[in-house]
Amino acid sequence: MDILKITKAIGNETRLNILEWLKSPESNFGPQEIGDFQKDGVCVTLIQEKSELGQSTVSHYLSILLGANLLKAKRIGQWTFYKRNEETIRAYLESLKQKIR
Protein backbone atom coordinates (compact mmCIF):
# COMPACT_ATOMS: atom_id res chain seq x y z
CA MET A 1 0.00 0.00 0.00
CA ASP A 2 1.33 3.41 -1.00
CA ILE A 3 0.07 5.78 1.70
CA LEU A 4 1.20 8.90 -0.18
CA LYS A 5 -0.45 7.80 -3.42
CA ILE A 6 -3.72 7.20 -1.58
CA THR A 7 -3.48 10.53 0.23
CA LYS A 8 -2.95 12.33 -3.08
CA ALA A 9 -5.84 10.42 -4.67
CA ILE A 10 -8.28 11.59 -1.99
CA GLY A 11 -6.82 15.10 -2.00
CA ASN A 12 -9.45 16.18 -4.51
CA GLU A 13 -12.97 16.98 -3.29
CA THR A 14 -14.74 15.19 -6.14
CA ARG A 15 -12.65 12.04 -5.80
CA LEU A 16 -13.32 12.02 -2.06
CA ASN A 17 -17.04 12.52 -2.80
CA ILE A 18 -17.00 9.56 -5.18
CA LEU A 19 -15.62 7.35 -2.41
CA GLU A 20 -18.29 8.67 -0.05
CA TRP A 21 -21.10 8.10 -2.57
CA LEU A 22 -19.92 4.55 -3.25
CA LYS A 23 -20.10 3.75 0.46
CA SER A 24 -23.93 3.78 0.24
CA PRO A 25 -24.76 3.45 -3.46
CA GLU A 26 -28.46 2.69 -2.97
CA SER A 27 -29.01 6.04 -1.26
CA ASN A 28 -26.67 8.08 -3.47
CA PHE A 29 -27.58 6.91 -6.98
CA GLY A 30 -30.75 6.26 -8.91
CA PRO A 31 -31.55 2.78 -10.18
CA GLN A 32 -29.27 1.19 -12.74
CA GLU A 33 -30.52 -1.01 -15.54
CA ILE A 34 -27.96 -3.78 -15.14
CA GLY A 35 -25.61 -4.77 -12.35
CA ASP A 36 -26.16 -5.04 -8.62
CA PHE A 37 -24.86 -2.17 -6.49
CA GLN A 38 -23.36 -4.45 -3.84
CA LYS A 39 -22.10 -7.25 -6.05
CA ASP A 40 -21.00 -5.33 -9.16
CA GLY A 41 -20.73 -1.71 -8.09
CA VAL A 42 -22.04 1.49 -9.67
CA CYS A 43 -22.05 2.15 -13.40
CA VAL A 44 -19.69 4.93 -14.45
CA THR A 45 -22.64 6.72 -16.09
CA LEU A 46 -24.37 7.17 -12.73
CA ILE A 47 -21.16 8.46 -11.15
CA GLN A 48 -20.75 10.94 -14.00
CA GLU A 49 -24.36 12.14 -13.69
CA LYS A 50 -24.05 12.64 -9.92
CA SER A 51 -20.75 14.50 -10.21
CA GLU A 52 -22.07 16.74 -13.01
CA LEU A 53 -18.66 16.54 -14.69
CA GLY A 54 -17.65 15.46 -18.16
CA GLN A 55 -17.00 11.84 -19.03
CA SER A 56 -13.27 12.32 -19.52
CA THR A 57 -12.86 14.07 -16.16
CA VAL A 58 -14.79 11.37 -14.30
CA SER A 59 -12.84 8.63 -16.10
CA HIS A 60 -9.58 10.33 -15.11
CA TYR A 61 -10.69 10.60 -11.47
CA LEU A 62 -11.76 6.96 -11.39
CA SER A 63 -8.43 5.98 -12.92
CA ILE A 64 -6.59 7.80 -10.13
CA LEU A 65 -8.71 6.08 -7.46
CA LEU A 66 -8.15 2.71 -9.16
CA GLY A 67 -4.41 3.37 -9.35
CA ALA A 68 -4.38 3.99 -5.60
CA ASN A 69 -6.28 0.69 -5.16
CA LEU A 70 -9.21 2.49 -3.52
CA LEU A 71 -11.69 1.12 -6.06
CA LYS A 72 -12.42 -2.16 -7.79
CA ALA A 73 -13.67 -2.18 -11.38
CA LYS A 74 -15.82 -4.78 -13.12
CA ARG A 75 -16.83 -4.94 -16.78
CA ILE A 76 -20.29 -6.13 -17.73
CA GLY A 77 -20.74 -5.94 -21.48
CA GLN A 78 -19.80 -2.45 -22.56
CA TRP A 79 -20.21 -0.95 -19.09
CA THR A 80 -17.72 -0.54 -16.25
CA PHE A 81 -18.89 -0.67 -12.65
CA TYR A 82 -16.98 0.63 -9.65
CA LYS A 83 -17.11 -0.15 -5.96
CA ARG A 84 -14.93 0.69 -3.00
CA ASN A 85 -12.00 -1.50 -2.05
CA GLU A 86 -12.84 -1.69 1.64
CA GLU A 87 -9.74 -3.70 2.48
CA THR A 88 -7.42 -0.97 1.16
CA ILE A 89 -9.46 1.78 2.81
CA ARG A 90 -9.28 0.03 6.21
CA ALA A 91 -5.54 -0.60 5.85
CA TYR A 92 -4.93 3.01 4.83
CA LEU A 93 -6.84 4.39 7.80
CA GLU A 94 -5.01 2.08 10.20
CA SER A 95 -1.62 2.94 8.69
CA LEU A 96 -2.37 6.65 8.83
CA LYS A 97 -3.47 6.35 12.45
CA GLN A 98 -0.21 4.58 13.34
CA LYS A 99 1.94 7.14 11.51
CA ILE A 100 0.43 10.29 13.00
CA ARG A 101 -0.43 9.07 16.47
Residue frames as a rotation matrix with the C-alpha (Angstrom) as fourth column:
MET 1
0.581 0.814 0.000 0.00
0.814 -0.581 0.000 0.00
0.000 0.000 -1.000 0.00
ASP 2
-0.530 -0.717 0.453 1.33
0.727 -0.659 -0.192 3.41
0.436 0.227 0.871 -1.00
ILE 3
-0.009 0.572 -0.820 0.07
0.912 -0.332 -0.241 5.78
-0.410 -0.750 -0.518 1.70
LEU 4
-0.561 -0.247 -0.790 1.20
0.025 -0.959 0.282 8.90
-0.828 0.138 0.544 -0.18
LYS 5
-0.972 0.234 0.029 -0.45
0.046 0.067 0.997 7.80
0.231 0.970 -0.076 -3.42
ILE 6
-0.246 0.927 -0.284 -3.72
0.912 0.321 0.257 7.20
0.329 -0.195 -0.924 -1.58
THR 7
-0.112 0.159 -0.981 -3.48
0.661 -0.725 -0.193 10.53
-0.742 -0.670 -0.024 0.23
LYS 8
-0.854 -0.228 -0.467 -2.95
-0.179 -0.714 0.677 12.33
-0.488 0.662 0.569 -3.08
ALA 9
-0.816 0.571 0.087 -5.84
0.380 0.418 0.825 10.42
0.435 0.706 -0.559 -4.67
ILE 10
0.098 0.902 -0.420 -8.28
0.975 -0.002 0.222 11.59
0.199 -0.431 -0.880 -1.99
GLY 11
-0.528 -0.412 -0.743 -6.82
0.592 -0.805 0.026 15.10
-0.609 -0.426 0.669 -2.00
ASN 12
-0.935 0.344 0.091 -9.45
-0.132 -0.574 0.808 16.18
0.330 0.743 0.582 -4.51
GLU 13
-0.603 0.739 0.301 -12.97
-0.624 -0.202 -0.755 16.98
-0.497 -0.642 0.583 -3.29
THR 14
0.254 0.748 -0.614 -14.74
-0.961 0.266 -0.074 15.19
0.108 0.608 0.786 -6.14
ARG 15
-0.254 -0.400 -0.881 -12.65
-0.322 0.894 -0.313 12.04
0.912 0.204 -0.356 -5.80
LEU 16
-0.991 -0.055 0.125 -13.32
-0.134 0.218 -0.967 12.02
0.026 -0.974 -0.224 -2.06
ASN 17
-0.248 0.969 0.001 -17.04
-0.868 -0.222 -0.444 12.52
-0.430 -0.111 0.896 -2.80
ILE 18
0.091 0.245 -0.965 -17.00
-0.759 0.645 0.092 9.56
0.645 0.724 0.245 -5.18
LEU 19
-0.750 -0.415 -0.515 -15.62
0.010 0.771 -0.636 7.35
0.662 -0.482 -0.574 -2.41
GLU 20
-0.849 0.490 0.197 -18.29
-0.336 -0.214 -0.917 8.67
-0.407 -0.845 0.346 -0.05
TRP 21
-0.023 0.889 -0.457 -21.10
-0.996 -0.062 -0.070 8.10
-0.091 0.454 0.886 -2.57
LEU 22
-0.090 -0.078 -0.993 -19.92
-0.516 0.856 -0.020 4.55
0.852 0.510 -0.118 -3.25
LYS 23
-0.948 -0.226 0.224 -20.10
-0.298 0.388 -0.872 3.75
0.110 -0.893 -0.436 0.46
SER 24
-0.419 0.885 0.203 -23.93
0.163 0.294 -0.942 3.78
-0.893 -0.361 -0.267 0.24
PRO 25
-0.995 -0.098 0.017 -24.76
0.036 -0.192 0.981 3.45
-0.093 0.976 0.195 -3.46
GLU 26
-0.394 0.916 0.076 -28.46
0.890 0.359 0.283 2.69
0.232 0.179 -0.956 -2.97
SER 27
0.400 0.578 -0.711 -29.01
0.770 -0.633 -0.081 6.04
-0.497 -0.515 -0.698 -1.26
ASN 28
-0.134 -0.559 -0.818 -26.67
0.009 -0.826 0.563 8.08
-0.991 0.068 0.115 -3.47
PHE 29
-0.922 -0.192 -0.337 -27.58
-0.333 -0.056 0.941 6.91
-0.200 0.980 -0.013 -6.98
GLY 30
0.114 0.971 -0.212 -30.75
-0.952 0.046 -0.302 6.26
-0.284 0.236 0.929 -8.91
PRO 31
0.565 0.150 0.811 -31.55
-0.099 0.988 -0.114 2.78
-0.819 -0.016 0.573 -10.18
GLN 32
-0.411 -0.684 -0.603 -29.27
-0.793 -0.057 0.606 1.19
-0.449 0.727 -0.519 -12.74
GLU 33
0.395 0.679 -0.619 -30.52
-0.912 0.369 -0.176 -1.01
0.109 0.634 0.766 -15.54
ILE 34
0.659 -0.248 -0.710 -27.96
0.083 0.962 -0.258 -3.78
0.748 0.111 0.655 -15.14
GLY 35
-0.427 -0.895 -0.126 -25.61
0.164 0.060 -0.985 -4.77
0.889 -0.441 0.121 -12.35
ASP 36
0.638 0.540 -0.549 -26.16
0.598 0.102 0.795 -5.04
0.485 -0.836 -0.258 -8.62
PHE 37
0.672 -0.360 0.647 -24.86
-0.452 -0.892 -0.026 -2.17
0.586 -0.275 -0.762 -6.49
GLN 38
0.627 -0.415 0.659 -23.36
-0.644 0.201 0.739 -4.45
-0.439 -0.887 -0.141 -3.84
LYS 39
0.598 -0.361 0.716 -22.10
0.374 0.915 0.150 -7.25
-0.709 0.178 0.682 -6.05
ASP 40
0.366 -0.384 0.848 -21.00
0.925 0.049 -0.377 -5.33
0.104 0.922 0.373 -9.16
GLY 41
-0.624 -0.538 -0.568 -20.73
0.610 -0.789 0.076 -1.71
-0.489 -0.299 0.820 -8.09
VAL 42
0.351 0.705 -0.617 -22.04
0.179 -0.697 -0.695 1.49
-0.919 0.133 -0.371 -9.67
CYS 43
0.409 -0.121 0.905 -22.05
0.911 0.119 -0.396 2.15
-0.060 0.986 0.159 -13.40
VAL 44
-0.620 -0.762 -0.187 -19.69
0.731 -0.647 0.217 4.93
-0.286 -0.002 0.958 -14.45
THR 45
-0.460 0.525 0.716 -22.64
0.435 -0.570 0.697 6.72
0.774 0.632 0.033 -16.09
LEU 46
0.627 0.726 -0.282 -24.37
0.577 -0.190 0.794 7.17
0.523 -0.661 -0.538 -12.73
ILE 47
0.123 -0.677 -0.725 -21.16
0.868 -0.281 0.409 8.46
-0.481 -0.680 0.554 -11.15
GLN 48
-0.784 -0.415 0.463 -20.75
0.610 -0.657 0.444 10.94
0.120 0.630 0.767 -14.00
GLU 49
-0.010 0.872 0.489 -24.36
0.442 -0.435 0.785 12.14
0.897 0.224 -0.381 -13.69
LYS 50
0.691 0.283 -0.665 -24.05
0.715 -0.136 0.686 12.64
0.104 -0.949 -0.297 -9.92
SER 51
-0.143 -0.858 -0.493 -20.75
0.822 -0.381 0.424 14.50
-0.552 -0.345 0.759 -10.21
GLU 52
0.830 0.529 -0.176 -22.07
0.301 -0.691 -0.657 16.74
-0.470 0.493 -0.733 -13.01
LEU 53
-0.004 -0.898 -0.440 -18.66
-0.503 -0.379 0.777 16.54
-0.864 0.225 -0.450 -14.69
GLY 54
0.343 0.058 -0.937 -17.65
-0.934 0.122 -0.335 15.46
0.095 0.991 0.096 -18.16
GLN 55
0.989 0.106 -0.100 -17.00
-0.108 0.994 -0.017 11.84
0.097 0.027 0.995 -19.03
SER 56
0.357 -0.927 -0.116 -13.27
0.234 0.209 -0.949 12.32
0.904 0.312 0.292 -19.52
THR 57
-0.208 -0.396 0.894 -12.86
-0.725 -0.551 -0.413 14.07
0.656 -0.734 -0.173 -16.16
VAL 58
0.563 0.494 0.663 -14.79
-0.812 0.481 0.331 11.37
-0.156 -0.724 0.672 -14.30
SER 59
0.921 -0.266 -0.283 -12.84
0.124 0.893 -0.433 8.63
0.368 0.364 0.856 -16.10
HIS 60
-0.001 -0.966 0.257 -9.58
-0.104 -0.256 -0.961 10.33
0.995 -0.028 -0.100 -15.11
TYR 61
-0.074 0.041 0.996 -10.69
-0.954 -0.294 -0.059 10.60
0.290 -0.955 0.061 -11.47
LEU 62
0.857 0.436 0.274 -11.76
-0.494 0.847 0.197 6.96
-0.146 -0.304 0.941 -11.39
SER 63
0.643 -0.705 -0.300 -8.43
0.173 0.515 -0.840 5.98
0.746 0.488 0.453 -12.92
ILE 64
-0.243 -0.723 0.646 -6.59
-0.538 -0.454 -0.710 7.80
0.807 -0.520 -0.279 -10.13
LEU 65
0.209 0.411 0.887 -8.71
-0.970 0.199 0.137 6.08
-0.120 -0.889 0.441 -7.46
LEU 66
0.984 0.102 -0.149 -8.15
-0.136 0.962 -0.238 2.71
0.119 0.254 0.960 -9.16
GLY 67
0.312 -0.948 -0.064 -4.41
-0.006 0.066 -0.998 3.37
0.950 0.312 0.015 -9.35
ALA 68
-0.398 -0.386 0.832 -4.38
-0.795 -0.307 -0.523 3.99
0.458 -0.870 -0.185 -5.60
ASN 69
-0.759 0.149 -0.634 -6.28
0.182 0.983 0.013 0.69
0.625 -0.105 -0.773 -5.16
LEU 70
-0.863 0.493 0.106 -9.21
-0.329 -0.392 -0.859 2.49
-0.382 -0.777 0.501 -3.52
LEU 71
0.193 0.942 -0.275 -11.69
-0.879 0.042 -0.475 1.12
-0.436 0.334 0.836 -6.06
LYS 72
-0.588 -0.210 0.781 -12.42
0.170 0.912 0.373 -2.16
-0.791 0.352 -0.501 -7.79
ALA 73
-0.287 0.462 -0.839 -13.67
-0.890 -0.452 0.056 -2.18
-0.353 0.763 0.541 -11.38
LYS 74
-0.457 0.226 0.860 -15.82
0.236 0.963 -0.128 -4.78
-0.858 0.145 -0.493 -13.12
ARG 75
-0.777 0.193 -0.599 -16.83
-0.623 -0.372 0.688 -4.94
-0.090 0.908 0.410 -16.78
ILE 76
-0.279 0.749 0.600 -20.29
0.346 0.662 -0.665 -6.13
-0.896 0.022 -0.444 -17.73
GLY 77
0.564 0.407 0.718 -20.74
0.799 -0.050 -0.599 -5.94
-0.208 0.912 -0.354 -21.48
GLN 78
0.097 -0.505 0.858 -19.80
0.629 -0.637 -0.446 -2.45
0.771 0.583 0.256 -22.56
TRP 79
0.693 0.291 0.660 -20.21
-0.251 -0.760 0.599 -0.95
0.676 -0.581 -0.454 -19.09
THR 80
-0.445 -0.813 -0.375 -17.72
0.294 0.263 -0.919 -0.54
0.846 -0.520 0.122 -16.25
PHE 81
0.730 0.682 0.047 -18.89
0.085 -0.160 0.983 -0.67
0.678 -0.714 -0.175 -12.65
TYR 82
-0.383 -0.885 0.264 -16.98
-0.107 -0.242 -0.964 0.63
0.918 -0.397 -0.002 -9.65
LYS 83
0.830 0.535 -0.160 -17.11
0.138 0.081 0.987 -0.15
0.541 -0.841 -0.007 -5.96
ARG 84
0.518 -0.623 0.586 -14.93
-0.831 -0.530 0.171 0.69
0.203 -0.575 -0.792 -3.00
ASN 85
0.091 -0.582 -0.808 -12.00
0.123 0.812 -0.571 -1.50
0.988 -0.047 0.146 -2.05
GLU 86
0.830 0.390 0.398 -12.84
-0.305 -0.280 0.910 -1.69
0.467 -0.877 -0.114 1.64
GLU 87
0.722 -0.621 -0.304 -9.74
0.691 0.630 0.354 -3.70
-0.029 -0.466 0.884 2.48
THR 88
-0.231 -0.833 0.502 -7.42
0.794 -0.460 -0.398 -0.97
0.563 0.306 0.768 1.16
ILE 89
0.176 0.371 0.912 -9.46
-0.158 -0.904 0.398 1.78
0.972 -0.214 -0.100 2.81
ARG 90
0.980 0.189 -0.058 -9.28
0.012 0.237 0.971 0.03
0.197 -0.953 0.230 6.21
ALA 91
0.393 -0.908 -0.143 -5.54
0.919 0.385 0.083 -0.60
-0.020 -0.164 0.986 5.85
TYR 92
-0.197 -0.428 0.882 -4.93
0.496 -0.820 -0.287 3.01
0.846 0.381 0.374 4.83
LEU 93
0.532 0.485 0.694 -6.84
-0.311 -0.651 0.693 4.39
0.788 -0.584 -0.195 7.80
GLU 94
0.950 -0.224 -0.217 -5.01
0.304 0.511 0.804 2.08
-0.069 -0.830 0.554 10.20
SER 95
0.106 -0.970 0.218 -1.62
0.972 0.054 -0.229 2.94
0.210 0.236 0.949 8.69
LEU 96
-0.057 -0.056 0.997 -2.37
0.176 -0.983 -0.045 6.65
0.983 0.173 0.065 8.83
LYS 97
0.860 0.427 0.279 -3.47
-0.212 -0.197 0.957 6.35
0.464 -0.882 -0.078 12.45
GLN 98
0.710 -0.655 -0.258 -0.21
0.685 0.558 0.468 4.58
-0.162 -0.509 0.845 13.34
LYS 99
-0.086 -0.818 0.568 1.94
0.878 -0.331 -0.345 7.14
0.470 0.470 0.747 11.51
ILE 100
-0.295 -0.019 0.955 0.43
0.008 -1.000 -0.017 10.29
0.956 0.003 0.295 13.00
ARG 101
0.678 0.548 -0.490 -0.43
0.432 0.243 0.869 9.07
0.595 -0.800 -0.072 16.47
